[in-house]
Amino acid sequence: MKQDNTADKNLTWHHHGVDRTDREKLLGHRGATVWLTGLSGSGKSTVADILAEMLQERGVLTAILDGDNIRHGLNSDLGFSPDDRKENIRRIAQVAKLFSSFGVVNLLAFISPYREDRDLARSIHDENDFVEVYVEVPLAVAEQRDPKGLYKKARSGEIPSFTGISAPYEEPLSPELVLKTHEFSAEECAEQVLEVLVAKRIVPPVT
């Protein structure tokens, strides 16, 4: 989807009196975006939910942005063509960047099958604010899980351009973390993400 940037020359970014540093000092942690990518049924949303609970217990402010939920509202006008997928990712990356600037730890669960689109999402964020997590699972396992019955519909031709069946998924080349949800429990995977957030000094360690 082509963006109309003709008004850009008339736009000025407004700097507010309360800035990111003030908010992060108040919250006691940094803002950041954890971008969980992987096949449908890989466990992205499950890990995000458990991680949010772990962070909540630590007093960390989080927001979960889930692919299906976003498509019910903000991106309800988009389909699943490559161009629409790109715009879907661009919009949510801009939202996540804003949330990060407010001191929120965003947990995003999106298939986001194309490397170029994920790289765009990273480039939109400030340096060190973006953590790409590849939720890896063999297609056979994801298809066996099939919590929403989507693979069955894709196999029967009811869903065109379905990632992993009739549309590609491009694995991340250098994510900050790879989660193997077919080898570890969702709780163990969430712990692995938490360890990365502590190591990157996004959230403080337990004292």
N, C-alpha and C positions, 0 to 999 in steps of 0.2 A: 504494500500500500504506500503510495507516494505521499510524502508529507508536504504541506504548503508552508514554506518558510518565508513567505514574502513579508510578513510582519516583523521578522526578527530584528530588523534595524531599528524598530521603534520600541523594543523591549529592553528593560534594564533590570538586572537582578537586584532585589531589595535585601539589604543586610539588616537583620533585626538586632535589637538590643540584647536579647537572650540568645546566645549562640550555642553551637554544638558542644564546645568545651564546658559551658555552664551546665548544660543538660547532663553530660556524661559525669561531671563532678557530683551532681545531685543524685544520679542513679548509682554511681559506684562501679560502672563498667562502660566499655566502649560500644558504640553502635556498629553493626556489621550485617552482612548478608550471607547466609549459608544457603547455597544453591544446590539442592538435591536433584540430580538428573538420572534418568534410567527408564527402562521399559515400564509399560503399564503392568502392575502386579509385582514390581520389584520390591516394594516396601517403602517407598519414599514417604508417603503420608504417615504411615505407621511409625517410622523412625522419627519424623518431625514431631508427632504428637507426644511421644515418650520423651524426646529431648526437651520439648517445651515444659513438660512437667518437672524434669530434672532442674532446668534453669529457673523455673518458678520457685522451687524449693530453695534455691540459692539467692533469691531476691533479684533475679535478672528479668527485665522487662522484655517480653518477646511478642512477636506477631507471626502467625502462620498464614502464608499466602499459598493456597492450593489451586492447582490448575483448573479443576472443575468449578470451584467456587468463583474464581475470577471470570470464567466464561459465562457464569450466570448473570454477571453485572457489567463490570467495566469493559470486558471484551466480548460481550454477547453478540456484537456485530461481526465477529470474525469467524471464519471457517477453519479448515485444516489444510489448505493449500500451502506450499512453501512460503509464499509471500505473506499469507495471513499468519502463519506460525511465526515468521520473523517479526511482524508487527505486534503479535501477542507478547513475545519476549521483550521487545523494545519498551512497550508500555509498562509491563510489570517491573522491568529493571529500573525504570525511572521512578516508579512508586517506591520500590525498595531502597533506592538511593536516598529519597526524601526521608523515609523511615529511619535509615541509618544515621542521617544527619540529626535526627531527633533523639539519638541514643538507643534506639530499639535494635535488638538482635532479631533479624528477620529469618524465618525458616521457610524457604520456598521449595515446594514440591512440584516440579514440572518435568514432563518427559523431555522437553526441549531437545529434540533429536539431532539438531545440526550444530556442528562445532562453531561455525561462523556466527550463529545467533548467540551461543553461549559466550563466545569471545566478545561479542558486542555488549552483552550484559555486563561482563567484567570491565570493559573499557568505560562504561557509563559510570561505574563506581570510582570513588577515590582509592588511591593506592592502599593496599592492606585491608580494605573493607570487604573483600569478596573471597569467599571460601567455596570452591567447587567440590562437591562430593558426588562421586559416581557410585550410585547404588546398583551394583553389578549382580546380575542373576542370569543363568542360562535361559534362553527363550523357552525351552521345554518346561522349565520350572515355573516361569511366569505364566505360561499358558495353562499349566496344570492348576495353578492357584486361581487364576481368572476370577477375581472376586466380583467383578461387575458383569461378567458374561460377555465381555467385549471380544475376546479372541474367538469365541464360538461364532459370534456374528460376523467377524472379519473373515473367518474361514469360509463362511457360507456366502460371502459377497455382500452382506447387508451393510457393512461399513467399508467404504473405499478409503484408500490411502491410510491404512492403519499401520502405525509404527511397529516394525518387527515382522509384519506379514506382507503387506503390499506397499510399504514405504520404509525407507532406510532409517537405521539408528546409527549415528556416528559416535563411537566411543570417545570419551575424553582422552587426550594424549598425555596431559600432565596435570591431573586434578590434585588438589591438596590431600584428598583422601579417597580411597576405594573401599566401599563396604560390600562384603559378600554375605548377603542376607540368607543365602542358601547354606551357609556354613556357620553363621553366628546368629544368635537370637536378636530380635529387634532391640531389646534392652542393651545387649552387648554392643550392638552397632551404635546406639545413641551414646553410650559411654565413650566410644572411640571418637565420635564427633566432639563431645565435650572436652576430651583430652586435647584435641587440636585447638579449640577455642581458648583453653587455658594456656597452652604453649604459645599461641599468638598474642597473648595478653589482651584478648577481647573481653574475657570474663576473668575475675580473680580466682585463684585456687582456694580450696577450703582450708581455713586456718584453724 
